[in-house]
């Protein structure tokens, strides 16, 4: 069983991402399939089975550097603790999950910046989009990098499986 992911800086373990945050790390770092996440909403819980997710990076500004990460999640609600799930609840669950993903992903990125590690590869992305990229300058720019998260959650199916 995976208990977390190690973060290394120059061959030294500087921190670990706990299992509870791996969902958000995976959304930032890779395409995701077959994920699972519980959303709490007004005292109810919805279990979302993530069919797929993808992310795209965009260099919004060059000076000062700003990167926008667009995350798209398609999922299905497989369990809901309320009586009946309506279209209104589905939309509220989508918005709640979008908000949670935005907040948790930004927390992770800020944590990475504080540790001066870049496991997502934002520096590599910036290098591909910037002429005369200077790695030494990037190390300073990374600390002040502005990152925005834009999440779009689509529930493609809402039904409880027995």
N, C-alpha and C positions, 0 to 999 in steps of 0.2 A: 504494500500500500504506500502511496506517495504521501509524505508528510509535509512537503513544501518544496520550494525551489531555492537553491542557493544563489546568492549574488556575489560575484567575485570582482575584485579590483586588483589588477596586477598579481594574479595567482593567489590572492588571499581572500578567504571568505569574509565578507563584511556584514552580511545580513542574510536572512532567509525570508521568502514570501510564504506566509502560512497557507495551509490548505484552504482556509476560508476565503482567501483573496485570489486564489488561482483562477477562478472563473473570469475575474476582471483582467488579470494579467494575460490570460489566453486571448481575450478579446482584443487587447492592445498589440500583442506580439504575433498573432497567427490567425489563420482561418479556423473557425471552430465548428465542430459538428457533434451532434449527440450530447449536448450539454444539458444541464438541469439546474434550475434556480427557483427558490421560493420567494414570492413577493407577498409582503404583508400589506393589507389595505383595509382600513376601517375595522380592525379586529378580525378580519378574515385572512385566509391564506390561499394563494393560488400557486400551484406547482407548474412551472413552465418548462417544457422540454424543448430545448433550443435545437431546432432542426438544422439551422445553419447561421453562421455569422461571417462577416467579412469587414475589413477595415481598409480605408484609403487615407493616405497622408497627403496634405496639401501645404505647400509653403505659402502662407497667406501674405507675409511681408518678409522682405529681405533685411532691411535695416530699420529698427532692430528686428531680429529674427522672430517670426511667429509661425507656428505650425498648427494646423487644424487637423484633427483626427476624426474622420467620419466613420462611424460604426453602424452597420446595418445588421439587425438581428431579426430572424424569422423564427417564430416558435409556436408551439401548440400548448394550450392549457390542458393538462391531463388530470388535475385534481383541483377542486375548489371547495372550501369549507362552508361557504354560504349555501343558501337554499337553492337558488337558481342563478345561473350566470347569464346576464343580458348583455346586449351590445354596449350599454352604458358602462357596465363593469369591465368589459373587455377593453374599452378605450381608457378607462381609469387605470387599469393594470398596465397597459402599454405606457402611459405617461409616467406612472410610478417607477417602472423598470428603467425607462429612459433617464429619469432623474437620478436613480441609484447608480446606474452605470456611469453617468457623467461625474458624479461626486466621487465614487470609489476610484475611477480611473485617474482623475486629477490628483487624488491623494497619493496614489501609487507613483505617479510621475514626479510629484513634488518630493516624495521620499527618495526616489532615485536621484534626483538633482542634488538633494542634500548629501547623499552618500557619494556623489560624483561618479555614478555608474550609469550606463546607458544600455540596459538589456533589450530595449525595444528597437534600437537602431536609429534613433532620431538624427544622430550625427552623420551616419552613413547616408540617410535620406537627404539631409541638407547638402552633403558633399555632391550628390548627384544633380542637385538643382542650382548649385552656386559655382560661378566661375571663380578661379583663383582661390579656392577653398583652402584655408589655413587651419590645420588640425590644432596647433597650439592656441590660436585665437579662439577656436571653437570650444576648447575646454573652459575658457572664461565665459564665452557667450552662452554655453549650456546652462550655467547657473542662473542666468537671467532670461533664459528662453521663455517666451510666452507660449503656452500650449492651450488650445481650446479643444473641447470634445463635443462633437455633434452626434447624437445617437438617434437612430430611427428604429423603433421596435414595431414589428408587424405580427400580430397574432393571426395566423392563417387558419387556425382551427381551435374551437373551444368545445370540448366535450370530455366528459369523465369516462375513463375506462374502468370497467369492473373486472 
